[in-house]
C-alpha cells in the first residue's frame, strides 16, 4: 500500500513540474526568439513485487521529470523595420560575449542596439549589453556615419543541440556533448525582422488540460489509498 502512496505522490509532483514548464511556454508566447520547452519523463525503478507469481511480473514505482527538452524549430518572422534587428533563417545562434564574466552565450533573439564605449566608438550589443560577435568571434564596432555599412553578426551552430543549458534571458550555453561551435554557412539573416516564439498556444492549452486531468487522477489515487489503509487499520 505504501507503494501506491509513493507512486501517486511522485506522479502528482511530476505533473506539477510539467504544468510549470507549460506555464512558462505560455508566458513567453510573445518573447522574441523563445523556444518551446517540453518535460521529459522517465520511469522509476521496477521491482518483483509478487514473488509467488508464476510469471514473476514487475511492478513500477511511477515516473518523474528527468529533463526539460528544448524544441529548436524555426519561429515566425515579425517585421520590425529596426536597423539593428536580425532574424536567423535556418538553424543556428547569435553569439554574445559578456565582458564582465568573459562568458560566451548563444541566443536566437536578434534584437540588438548600439552601445557607446567612448571616443565615438560604438559596438553592437544585445538587450543585456553583451557584445554581439562576428564570424571570427570578435566584437563588432559600428561606423555610425556610414548609413549603408554592412553589419553581419555571426551565426553559429552545433553538431548536437540537445542538452544545451538555458541560463535565462533566452541565452544558452553548450555542454561537452554539444561539441564546439562552428560558423554556419547555410543560415541566412533577415535584417529588420525578429524571430517570434515557436510556441503553439493551442497545443500548450491541450497540454494544460492533460496535465490537470493527470494531476487530479493521481490525487484521487492518494485519497483511495488512504481510504483502503484506513479500512485495513479499522479491521485490525
C-alpha positions as CSV (number, residue, x, y, z in Angstrom):
1,X,0.0,0.0,0.0
2,X,2.9,2.3,0.7
3,X,3.9,1.8,-2.9
4,X,0.6,3.3,-4.2
5,X,1.1,6.3,-2.0
6,X,4.6,6.8,-3.3
7,X,3.7,6.3,-6.9
8,X,0.8,8.7,-6.8
9,X,2.7,11.4,-4.9
10,X,5.7,11.2,-7.3
11,X,3.4,11.4,-10.3
12,X,1.5,14.4,-8.9
13,X,4.8,16.2,-8.3
14,X,5.9,15.4,-11.8
15,X,2.7,16.8,-13.3
16,X,3.1,19.9,-11.2
17,X,6.6,20.4,-12.7
18,X,5.1,19.8,-16.2
19,X,2.5,22.5,-15.5
20,X,5.2,24.9,-14.5
21,X,7.0,24.3,-17.8
22,X,3.8,24.7,-19.9
23,X,3.0,27.9,-18.0
24,X,6.5,29.2,-18.8
25,X,5.8,28.5,-22.5
26,X,2.5,30.3,-22.5
27,X,4.1,33.3,-20.6
28,X,6.7,33.6,-23.3
29,X,4.5,33.3,-26.3
30,X,5.4,36.9,-27.3
31,X,9.1,36.7,-26.4
32,X,11.3,37.1,-29.4
33,X,13.4,34.1,-30.2
34,X,11.9,32.0,-27.4
35,X,11.9,28.2,-27.9
36,X,9.3,25.8,-26.6
37,X,10.2,23.6,-23.7
38,X,8.8,20.1,-23.0
39,X,9.0,17.9,-19.9
40,X,10.9,14.7,-20.4
41,X,9.7,11.8,-18.2
42,X,11.5,8.7,-17.1
43,X,10.2,5.5,-15.4
44,X,11.3,5.0,-11.8
45,X,12.5,1.6,-10.5
46,X,10.7,-1.6,-11.2
47,X,10.6,-4.5,-8.7
48,X,9.4,-8.0,-8.4
49,X,6.5,-7.2,-6.1
50,X,4.7,-10.5,-6.3
51,X,7.4,-13.1,-5.7
52,X,4.9,-16.0,-5.7
53,X,3.5,-15.2,-9.1
54,X,4.3,-17.8,-11.8
55,X,5.1,-15.2,-14.5
56,X,7.1,-13.1,-12.0
57,X,5.6,-9.7,-13.1
58,X,7.4,-6.5,-12.3
59,X,5.7,-3.5,-10.7
60,X,6.7,0.1,-11.4
61,X,7.0,2.9,-8.8
62,X,5.9,5.8,-11.0
63,X,7.7,8.4,-13.1
64,X,9.4,11.7,-12.7
65,X,10.6,14.6,-14.8
66,X,14.2,13.8,-15.8
67,X,14.9,16.7,-18.1
68,X,13.5,19.6,-20.0
69,X,13.7,19.3,-23.8
70,X,14.0,22.4,-25.9
71,X,12.4,22.5,-29.3
72,X,14.6,24.5,-31.7
73,X,12.3,24.7,-34.6
74,X,12.0,27.9,-36.6
75,X,9.6,30.6,-35.4
76,X,7.6,33.0,-37.5
77,X,9.1,36.3,-38.8
78,X,8.0,39.6,-37.3
79,X,8.9,42.7,-39.5
80,X,10.0,45.5,-37.2
81,X,12.0,47.7,-39.6
82,X,14.6,48.0,-36.9
83,X,18.0,48.9,-38.3
84,X,19.8,46.5,-35.9
85,X,17.1,43.8,-35.7
86,X,18.0,40.4,-37.2
87,X,16.3,37.1,-37.6
88,X,18.1,33.9,-38.4
89,X,16.8,32.0,-41.4
90,X,17.5,28.4,-40.7
91,X,19.4,26.8,-37.8
92,X,22.0,28.4,-35.6
93,X,22.5,31.1,-32.9
94,X,23.9,34.5,-32.5
95,X,27.0,34.5,-30.2
96,X,27.1,37.2,-27.5
97,X,30.0,38.0,-25.2
98,X,29.7,39.1,-21.5
99,X,32.6,41.4,-20.9
100,X,32.1,41.1,-17.1
101,X,32.4,37.4,-16.8
102,X,34.2,36.6,-20.1
103,X,31.5,34.0,-20.9
104,X,30.0,33.5,-24.4
105,X,26.3,32.8,-24.7
106,X,24.1,31.8,-27.7
107,X,20.7,33.1,-28.5
108,X,18.0,33.3,-31.2
109,X,16.9,36.8,-30.1
110,X,18.3,39.2,-32.6
111,X,17.1,42.5,-31.1
112,X,20.4,44.5,-31.0
113,X,21.3,48.1,-30.3
114,X,24.4,50.2,-30.2
115,X,26.5,50.9,-27.1
116,X,29.0,53.8,-26.9
117,X,32.4,52.8,-25.4
118,X,33.9,56.3,-25.7
119,X,35.8,58.1,-28.4
120,X,32.7,57.8,-30.6
121,X,33.2,54.0,-30.7
122,X,30.0,52.1,-30.9
123,X,29.6,48.3,-30.6
124,X,26.6,46.1,-31.5
125,X,25.1,44.7,-28.2
126,X,22.1,42.8,-27.1
127,X,19.5,43.9,-24.6
128,X,21.8,42.9,-21.7
129,X,24.7,44.9,-23.0
130,X,26.6,41.8,-24.2
131,X,28.8,42.2,-27.3
132,X,27.4,40.6,-30.5
133,X,30.2,38.6,-32.1
134,X,31.0,38.3,-35.8
135,X,32.1,35.1,-37.6
136,X,35.6,35.4,-36.1
137,X,34.2,35.5,-32.5
138,X,35.1,39.2,-32.3
139,X,33.0,42.2,-31.1
140,X,31.5,44.3,-33.8
141,X,32.5,48.0,-33.9
142,X,29.9,50.0,-35.9
143,X,30.6,53.1,-38.0
144,X,27.5,55.2,-37.3
145,X,28.4,57.7,-40.0
146,X,28.1,55.0,-42.7
147,X,24.4,54.6,-43.3
148,X,25.0,51.7,-45.8
149,X,27.6,49.8,-43.8
150,X,27.1,46.1,-43.9
151,X,26.6,44.6,-40.5
152,X,26.7,40.8,-40.4
153,X,26.5,39.2,-37.0
154,X,28.0,35.7,-36.9
155,X,25.6,32.7,-36.9
156,X,27.0,29.6,-35.2
157,X,25.6,26.1,-34.8
158,X,26.4,22.9,-33.1
159,X,26.5,19.3,-34.3
160,X,24.2,18.3,-31.4
161,X,21.9,20.9,-29.7
162,X,20.2,18.5,-27.3
163,X,21.1,19.2,-23.7
164,X,22.1,22.9,-24.1
165,X,21.8,24.8,-20.8
166,X,19.2,27.6,-20.7
167,X,20.8,30.2,-18.5
168,X,17.9,32.7,-18.6
169,X,17.0,35.7,-20.8
170,X,16.9,33.4,-23.8
171,X,20.6,32.7,-23.5
172,X,22.1,29.2,-23.9
173,X,25.4,27.7,-23.1
174,X,26.7,24.5,-24.7
175,X,27.8,21.4,-22.7
176,X,30.5,19.0,-23.6
177,X,28.3,16.7,-25.7
178,X,27.2,19.6,-27.9
179,X,30.7,19.9,-29.3
180,X,32.5,23.1,-30.4
181,X,30.5,25.8,-32.2
182,X,31.1,26.3,-35.9
183,X,30.3,29.2,-38.2
184,X,27.2,28.3,-40.2
185,X,27.5,28.8,-44.0
186,X,23.9,27.7,-44.6
187,X,21.9,30.0,-42.3
188,X,20.7,33.4,-43.6
189,X,20.0,36.7,-41.9
190,X,16.9,38.8,-42.3
191,X,17.6,42.4,-41.3
192,X,14.7,44.4,-40.0
193,X,13.0,41.2,-38.7
194,X,12.8,39.4,-35.4
195,X,12.0,35.7,-34.9
196,X,8.9,35.1,-33.0
197,X,8.5,32.4,-30.3
198,X,7.8,29.0,-31.7
199,X,5.1,28.3,-29.0
200,X,1.9,26.7,-30.4
201,X,-0.7,28.2,-28.0
202,X,-3.4,25.7,-28.9
203,X,-1.1,22.8,-28.3
204,X,0.0,24.2,-25.0
205,X,-3.6,24.6,-23.8
206,X,-4.2,21.0,-24.7
207,X,-1.2,20.0,-22.6
208,X,-2.6,22.1,-19.7
209,X,-5.8,20.0,-19.8
210,X,-3.8,16.8,-19.9
211,X,-1.6,17.7,-17.0
212,X,-4.6,18.9,-14.9
213,X,-6.5,15.7,-15.5
214,X,-3.5,13.5,-14.7
215,X,-2.9,15.6,-11.5
216,X,-6.5,15.1,-10.4
217,X,-6.4,11.3,-11.0
218,X,-3.1,11.0,-9.1
219,X,-4.6,12.9,-6.1
220,X,-7.6,10.6,-6.3
221,X,-5.2,7.7,-6.1
222,X,-3.7,9.1,-3.0
223,X,-7.2,9.5,-1.5
224,X,-8.2,6.0,-2.4
225,X,-5.0,4.5,-1.0
226,X,-5.6,6.4,2.3
227,X,-9.2,5.1,2.4
228,X,-8.0,1.5,1.9
229,X,-5.3,1.9,4.5
230,X,-7.8,3.3,7.0
231,X,-10.2,0.4,6.4
232,X,-7.4,-2.2,7.0
233,X,-6.4,-0.5,10.2
234,X,-10.0,-0.5,11.5
235,X,-10.4,-4.1,10.6
236,X,-7.4,-4.9,12.8
